[in-house]
Amino acid sequence: MKAAVFYGPRDVRVETVPRPSAGPGEVILRVLRCAVCGTDKRIFTHGQKNVVPPAITGHEIVGTVEEIGGGVDGAGASNTIFVIPSPPSGTTMRGDSRSTSGSRRRP
Protein backbone atom coordinates (compact mmCIF):
# COMPACT_ATOMS: atom_id res chain seq x y z
CA MET A 1 0.00 0.00 0.00
CA LYS A 2 1.07 3.62 -0.44
CA ALA A 3 1.70 5.95 2.50
CA ALA A 4 3.15 9.41 3.07
CA VAL A 5 6.13 8.77 5.37
CA PHE A 6 7.55 11.60 7.50
CA TYR A 7 11.37 11.60 7.63
CA GLY A 8 11.90 15.05 9.12
CA PRO A 9 10.83 18.66 8.69
CA ARG A 10 9.81 19.25 5.06
CA ASP A 11 10.79 15.67 4.15
CA VAL A 12 7.72 13.51 3.44
CA ARG A 13 7.94 10.74 0.85
CA VAL A 14 5.18 8.65 -0.72
CA GLU A 15 6.36 5.05 -0.39
CA THR A 16 5.12 1.51 -0.67
CA VAL A 17 4.79 0.07 2.85
CA PRO A 18 3.58 -3.30 4.15
CA ARG A 19 -0.18 -3.60 4.59
CA PRO A 20 -1.06 -3.93 8.29
CA SER A 21 -3.24 -6.71 9.70
CA ALA A 22 -6.14 -6.11 12.07
CA GLY A 23 -5.37 -7.21 15.61
CA PRO A 24 -7.93 -7.75 18.39
CA GLY A 25 -10.21 -4.72 18.70
CA GLU A 26 -8.94 -3.16 15.46
CA VAL A 27 -10.19 -2.59 11.92
CA ILE A 28 -8.26 -1.90 8.72
CA LEU A 29 -9.69 0.84 6.51
CA ARG A 30 -9.09 1.54 2.83
CA VAL A 31 -8.74 5.32 2.88
CA LEU A 32 -11.20 7.13 0.63
CA ARG A 33 -10.52 10.71 1.75
CA CYS A 34 -8.18 12.42 4.18
CA ALA A 35 -7.62 15.92 5.55
CA VAL A 36 -4.56 17.78 6.75
CA CYS A 37 -4.99 19.44 10.14
CA GLY A 38 -2.90 22.08 11.89
CA THR A 39 -0.91 19.44 13.77
CA ASP A 40 -0.03 17.65 10.50
CA LYS A 41 1.15 20.96 9.05
CA ARG A 42 3.24 21.74 12.15
CA ILE A 43 4.84 18.27 12.07
CA PHE A 44 5.67 18.70 8.37
CA THR A 45 7.11 22.18 8.89
CA HIS A 46 8.92 21.83 12.23
CA GLY A 47 8.73 18.21 13.38
CA GLN A 48 7.33 17.24 16.77
CA LYS A 49 9.01 15.71 19.81
CA ASN A 50 6.74 12.64 19.99
CA VAL A 51 6.85 11.90 16.21
CA VAL A 52 9.98 9.83 15.61
CA PRO A 53 10.91 9.44 11.92
CA PRO A 54 10.22 7.50 9.86
CA ALA A 55 6.55 7.84 10.80
CA ILE A 56 3.16 7.69 9.11
CA THR A 57 1.07 10.47 10.59
CA GLY A 58 -2.50 11.61 10.06
CA HIS A 59 -5.78 10.90 11.75
CA GLU A 60 -8.55 12.67 9.85
CA ILE A 61 -9.75 10.01 7.43
CA VAL A 62 -12.80 8.36 5.91
CA GLY A 63 -12.54 4.82 4.60
CA THR A 64 -14.23 1.51 4.01
CA VAL A 65 -13.69 -1.46 6.30
CA GLU A 66 -11.44 -4.06 4.68
CA GLU A 67 -10.55 -6.27 7.65
CA ILE A 68 -12.03 -6.71 11.13
CA GLY A 69 -10.09 -7.98 14.14
CA GLY A 70 -11.59 -10.12 16.88
CA GLY A 71 -13.85 -8.44 19.41
CA VAL A 72 -14.96 -5.58 17.15
CA ASP A 73 -18.68 -4.79 17.32
CA GLY A 74 -20.62 -2.42 15.06
CA ALA A 75 -18.36 -2.46 12.01
CA GLY A 76 -19.04 -4.71 9.05
CA ALA A 77 -17.10 -5.39 5.89
CA SER A 78 -17.44 -2.53 3.40
CA ASN A 79 -19.00 -0.15 5.96
CA THR A 80 -17.90 3.45 5.47
CA ILE A 81 -16.21 4.76 8.63
CA PHE A 82 -14.89 8.16 9.64
CA VAL A 83 -12.22 8.42 12.31
CA ILE A 84 -12.81 10.74 15.25
CA PRO A 85 -9.32 11.76 16.38
CA SER A 86 -10.33 13.08 19.82
CA PRO A 87 -13.66 11.71 21.09
CA PRO A 88 -14.70 12.79 24.59
CA SER A 89 -13.25 10.39 27.13
CA GLY A 90 -15.28 7.19 27.34
CA THR A 91 -17.86 8.19 24.73
CA THR A 92 -18.51 7.97 21.02
CA MET A 93 -19.81 10.79 18.85
CA ARG A 94 -23.29 9.40 19.55
CA GLY A 95 -22.65 10.26 23.20
CA ASP A 96 -22.92 6.68 24.43
CA SER A 97 -20.29 4.78 26.39
CA ARG A 98 -20.38 1.51 24.47
CA SER A 99 -17.16 2.19 22.61
CA THR A 100 -14.12 4.44 22.81
CA SER A 101 -12.86 3.32 19.44
CA GLY A 102 -12.98 6.80 17.94
CA SER A 103 -14.91 5.72 14.87
CA ARG A 104 -18.48 5.49 13.73
CA ARG A 105 -20.35 3.94 10.82
CA ARG A 106 -21.94 6.35 8.41
CA PRO A 107 -25.76 6.05 8.68
C-alpha positions as CSV (number, residue, x, y, z in Angstrom):
1,M,0.0,0.0,0.0
2,K,1.1,3.6,-0.4
3,A,1.7,6.0,2.5
4,A,3.2,9.4,3.1
5,V,6.1,8.8,5.4
6,F,7.6,11.6,7.5
7,Y,11.4,11.6,7.6
8,G,11.9,15.1,9.1
9,P,10.8,18.7,8.7
10,R,9.8,19.3,5.1
11,D,10.8,15.7,4.1
12,V,7.7,13.5,3.4
13,R,7.9,10.7,0.8
14,V,5.2,8.6,-0.7
15,E,6.4,5.1,-0.4
16,T,5.1,1.5,-0.7
17,V,4.8,0.1,2.8
18,P,3.6,-3.3,4.2
19,R,-0.2,-3.6,4.6
20,P,-1.1,-3.9,8.3
21,S,-3.2,-6.7,9.7
22,A,-6.1,-6.1,12.1
23,G,-5.4,-7.2,15.6
24,P,-7.9,-7.7,18.4
25,G,-10.2,-4.7,18.7
26,E,-8.9,-3.2,15.5
27,V,-10.2,-2.6,11.9
28,I,-8.3,-1.9,8.7
29,L,-9.7,0.8,6.5
30,R,-9.1,1.5,2.8
31,V,-8.7,5.3,2.9
32,L,-11.2,7.1,0.6
33,R,-10.5,10.7,1.7
34,C,-8.2,12.4,4.2
35,A,-7.6,15.9,5.5
36,V,-4.6,17.8,6.8
37,C,-5.0,19.4,10.1
38,G,-2.9,22.1,11.9
39,T,-0.9,19.4,13.8
40,D,0.0,17.6,10.5
41,K,1.2,21.0,9.0
42,R,3.2,21.7,12.2
43,I,4.8,18.3,12.1
44,F,5.7,18.7,8.4
45,T,7.1,22.2,8.9
46,H,8.9,21.8,12.2
47,G,8.7,18.2,13.4
48,Q,7.3,17.2,16.8
49,K,9.0,15.7,19.8
50,N,6.7,12.6,20.0
51,V,6.9,11.9,16.2
52,V,10.0,9.8,15.6
53,P,10.9,9.4,11.9
54,P,10.2,7.5,9.9
55,A,6.6,7.8,10.8
56,I,3.2,7.7,9.1
57,T,1.1,10.5,10.6
58,G,-2.5,11.6,10.1
59,H,-5.8,10.9,11.8
60,E,-8.5,12.7,9.8
61,I,-9.8,10.0,7.4
62,V,-12.8,8.4,5.9
63,G,-12.5,4.8,4.6
64,T,-14.2,1.5,4.0
65,V,-13.7,-1.5,6.3
66,E,-11.4,-4.1,4.7
67,E,-10.5,-6.3,7.6
68,I,-12.0,-6.7,11.1
69,G,-10.1,-8.0,14.1
70,G,-11.6,-10.1,16.9
71,G,-13.9,-8.4,19.4
72,V,-15.0,-5.6,17.1
73,D,-18.7,-4.8,17.3
74,G,-20.6,-2.4,15.1
75,A,-18.4,-2.5,12.0
76,G,-19.0,-4.7,9.1
77,A,-17.1,-5.4,5.9
78,S,-17.4,-2.5,3.4
79,N,-19.0,-0.1,6.0
80,T,-17.9,3.5,5.5
81,I,-16.2,4.8,8.6
82,F,-14.9,8.2,9.6
83,V,-12.2,8.4,12.3
84,I,-12.8,10.7,15.3
85,P,-9.3,11.8,16.4
86,S,-10.3,13.1,19.8
87,P,-13.7,11.7,21.1
88,P,-14.7,12.8,24.6
89,S,-13.2,10.4,27.1
90,G,-15.3,7.2,27.3
91,T,-17.9,8.2,24.7
92,T,-18.5,8.0,21.0
93,M,-19.8,10.8,18.8
94,R,-23.3,9.4,19.5
95,G,-22.6,10.3,23.2
96,D,-22.9,6.7,24.4
97,S,-20.3,4.8,26.4
98,R,-20.4,1.5,24.5
99,S,-17.2,2.2,22.6
100,T,-14.1,4.4,22.8
101,S,-12.9,3.3,19.4
102,G,-13.0,6.8,17.9
103,S,-14.9,5.7,14.9
104,R,-18.5,5.5,13.7
105,R,-20.3,3.9,10.8
106,R,-21.9,6.4,8.4
107,P,-25.8,6.0,8.7
